Amino acid sequence: MTQVCLCGASDTTLWSELLSRETSRGALTAYELSEPYTNTVALETVSLGAAVALLNDLNWHLARFVADALVLEPSVSETEWLSRELAAAIRHDEVAPVASGQYLKIYGVTTDPSSAATDGTGDAPTDTNANANANASSTDRLAPGAIGGVETADTPGSQRQLVEPMFVKRADASAAVPEYDLQPVAETVYVRVSKSEFVSGPGSGGDHGR
């Protein structure tokens, strides 16, 4: 199975934004959703192609509400995610999987027990579907309960937050992964990115290259 993780922009509540709109809610109906990190929406698809197609279907919403879209494809790597751009390039045979591991974006993960009682934005937890329907337009509202398997924002996953990505370069996918050193973190998430994403990323051009 291929995993997808959508990371909400800092000024949005991603669950509400996606579930309050008919197009995005319809696209997500077939999936069990979870929140592995604060203000994220994650799911599993049957293949890399299905993951890329889903992200294309959600493109309007991704451009407005999502800071990062990640794909974990086991046939490429079981531990390193792919950026949306790189996942699409591999899907369309523009980049070989074995050549995809040179450029990395490394997220730190912090754990804050106090965030268990929040929805990732500092507010008290609320009913996801109620929020969604309250924010939807009168022509865009859907009945609650259309999405199955929802892991709400007061579950343990929402206590873990992705922080300050570090861009690094390694010789190839078999080389050791540099350690995250921007701040103390509980764990790290590794994301393979395209060369163009690496060049345009903060601290690129050798600042954190290894």
C-alpha positions as CSV (number, residue, x, y, z in Angstrom):
1,M,0.0,0.0,0.0
2,T,1.1,3.6,-0.7
3,Q,0.6,6.2,2.0
4,V,-0.2,9.8,1.5
5,C,0.2,12.5,4.1
6,L,-1.1,16.1,3.6
7,C,0.5,18.7,5.9
8,G,-1.7,21.7,6.5
9,A,-0.5,25.2,6.0
10,S,0.1,27.1,9.3
11,D,-2.8,29.4,8.9
12,T,-5.4,26.6,8.1
13,T,-7.2,23.8,9.9
14,L,-6.8,21.1,7.3
15,W,-9.5,18.7,8.4
16,S,-12.1,21.5,8.3
17,E,-11.0,22.8,5.0
18,L,-11.0,19.4,3.3
19,L,-14.2,18.0,4.8
20,S,-16.2,21.2,4.3
21,R,-15.9,21.1,0.5
22,E,-17.8,18.7,-1.6
23,T,-15.0,18.0,-4.1
24,S,-12.3,17.2,-1.6
25,R,-14.7,15.4,0.8
26,G,-15.9,13.2,-2.1
27,A,-12.4,12.4,-3.2
28,L,-11.6,11.3,0.4
29,T,-14.8,9.3,1.1
30,A,-13.2,6.0,0.0
31,Y,-10.3,6.2,2.5
32,E,-9.8,5.8,6.2
33,L,-8.2,9.1,7.4
34,S,-5.8,9.6,10.3
35,E,-3.8,12.5,11.8
36,P,-0.3,11.2,12.4
37,Y,1.0,14.7,13.1
38,T,-0.6,18.0,14.1
39,N,-2.8,19.4,11.3
40,T,-2.2,16.6,8.9
41,V,-4.5,14.2,7.0
42,A,-3.1,10.8,6.1
43,L,-4.5,7.8,4.2
44,E,-3.5,4.7,2.3
45,T,-4.0,4.0,-1.4
46,V,-3.5,0.9,-3.5
47,S,-0.5,2.2,-5.6
48,L,1.8,5.1,-6.4
49,G,-0.4,5.8,-9.4
50,A,-3.5,6.0,-7.3
51,A,-1.7,8.4,-4.8
52,V,-0.6,10.7,-7.6
53,A,-4.0,10.7,-9.2
54,L,-5.6,11.5,-5.8
55,L,-3.2,14.5,-5.3
56,N,-4.1,15.7,-8.8
57,D,-7.8,15.5,-7.9
58,L,-7.1,17.6,-4.8
59,N,-4.8,20.1,-6.6
60,W,-7.1,23.1,-6.0
61,H,-7.3,22.4,-2.3
62,L,-3.6,21.5,-2.0
63,A,-2.6,24.9,-3.5
64,R,-4.7,26.7,-0.9
65,F,-4.6,24.7,2.3
66,V,-1.6,22.3,2.2
67,A,2.0,23.2,2.9
68,D,3.4,19.8,1.9
69,A,2.1,16.6,0.3
70,L,4.1,13.5,1.0
71,V,3.9,10.0,-0.5
72,L,5.4,6.8,1.0
73,E,5.9,4.2,-1.7
74,P,7.4,0.9,-0.4
75,S,8.8,-0.1,-3.8
76,V,11.0,3.0,-3.7
77,S,11.7,3.2,0.1
78,E,10.0,1.8,3.1
79,T,11.3,4.6,5.4
80,E,11.7,7.7,3.2
81,W,8.8,9.7,1.9
82,L,8.6,11.3,-1.6
83,S,7.6,14.8,-2.3
84,R,4.5,15.1,-4.5
85,E,6.7,16.4,-7.4
86,L,9.2,13.5,-7.1
87,A,6.4,10.9,-6.7
88,A,4.8,12.1,-10.0
89,A,8.2,12.0,-11.7
90,I,8.8,8.4,-10.6
91,R,5.2,7.5,-11.6
92,H,5.7,8.8,-15.1
93,D,9.2,7.2,-15.5
94,E,10.9,10.6,-15.5
95,V,13.1,9.6,-12.5
96,A,14.3,6.1,-11.7
97,P,13.6,5.0,-8.1
98,V,17.2,4.2,-7.6
99,A,18.2,7.7,-8.6
100,S,15.6,9.4,-6.3
101,G,17.5,9.5,-3.0
102,Q,20.2,12.2,-3.5
103,Y,18.2,15.2,-2.2
104,L,16.4,15.1,1.1
105,K,14.2,17.3,3.2
106,I,14.3,16.3,6.8
107,Y,11.5,17.3,9.2
108,G,12.0,17.3,12.9
109,V,9.2,15.9,15.0
110,T,8.4,17.4,18.4
111,T,6.1,15.9,21.0
112,D,4.0,18.1,23.1
113,P,1.6,16.3,25.5
114,S,-0.3,19.6,26.1
115,S,-1.4,19.7,22.5
116,A,-3.5,16.6,23.1
117,A,-6.4,18.9,24.0
118,T,-6.1,21.1,21.0
119,D,-6.8,20.8,17.3
120,G,-3.3,21.9,16.2
121,T,-4.2,25.6,16.2
122,G,-4.4,26.2,19.9
123,D,-8.2,25.9,20.1
124,A,-10.2,23.3,22.1
125,P,-11.1,20.1,20.1
126,T,-14.3,20.2,18.2
127,D,-16.4,17.8,16.2
128,T,-14.6,17.6,12.8
129,N,-17.8,17.0,10.7
130,A,-19.7,19.7,12.6
131,N,-16.9,22.2,11.9
132,A,-16.8,21.1,8.3
133,N,-20.5,21.6,7.7
134,A,-20.5,24.9,9.6
135,N,-17.8,26.3,7.3
136,A,-19.3,24.9,4.1
137,S,-21.5,27.0,1.9
138,S,-25.2,26.2,1.7
139,T,-24.8,24.5,-1.7
140,D,-21.6,22.6,-0.6
141,R,-22.7,21.0,2.7
142,L,-22.7,17.3,3.1
143,A,-24.2,15.2,5.9
144,P,-21.7,14.2,8.6
145,G,-20.3,10.7,8.8
146,A,-19.4,10.3,5.1
147,I,-15.8,9.7,6.0
148,G,-15.0,6.4,7.7
149,G,-12.1,5.6,10.1
150,V,-11.4,9.2,11.2
151,E,-8.7,9.6,13.8
152,T,-9.7,12.8,15.5
153,A,-7.3,15.6,16.5
154,D,-7.4,14.6,20.2
155,T,-5.7,11.3,19.5
156,P,-1.9,10.7,20.3
157,G,-0.9,11.4,16.7
158,S,-1.9,15.0,17.0
159,Q,0.6,15.5,19.8
160,R,3.4,15.1,17.3
161,Q,4.3,18.1,15.2
162,L,6.5,18.4,12.1
163,V,8.9,21.3,12.5
164,E,11.5,23.3,10.5
165,P,12.7,21.2,7.6
166,M,16.4,20.8,6.8
167,F,17.6,20.2,3.3
168,V,20.5,17.9,2.7
169,K,22.3,16.2,-0.1
170,R,23.9,12.8,-0.1
171,A,26.0,10.9,-2.6
172,D,23.2,8.3,-3.3
173,A,20.3,6.5,-1.7
174,S,22.6,4.0,0.0
175,A,24.7,6.7,1.7
176,A,24.2,7.4,5.4
177,V,21.4,10.0,6.2
178,P,22.7,13.2,7.9
179,E,21.3,13.9,11.3
180,Y,18.8,16.6,11.9
181,D,20.5,19.4,13.8
182,L,18.4,22.5,13.7
183,Q,16.8,21.9,17.1
184,P,16.2,19.1,19.6
185,V,13.5,16.7,18.3
186,A,12.0,13.4,19.4
187,E,12.3,11.9,15.9
188,T,12.7,12.8,12.2
189,V,10.8,12.3,9.0
190,Y,12.8,11.9,5.8
191,V,11.4,13.2,2.5
192,R,13.1,12.6,-0.9
193,V,12.7,15.7,-3.1
194,S,13.6,16.7,-6.6
195,K,16.7,18.7,-7.5
196,S,14.6,21.8,-8.2
197,E,12.9,21.5,-4.8
198,F,16.3,21.1,-3.1
199,V,17.7,24.2,-4.9
200,S,14.7,26.3,-4.0
201,G,14.5,25.1,-0.4
202,P,15.6,27.1,2.7
203,G,19.3,26.5,3.5
204,S,20.0,24.8,0.2
205,G,23.1,25.3,-1.9
206,G,25.3,23.7,0.6
207,D,24.2,25.2,4.0
208,H,23.1,21.8,5.2
209,G,24.5,19.6,2.5
210,R,26.5,16.6,3.5
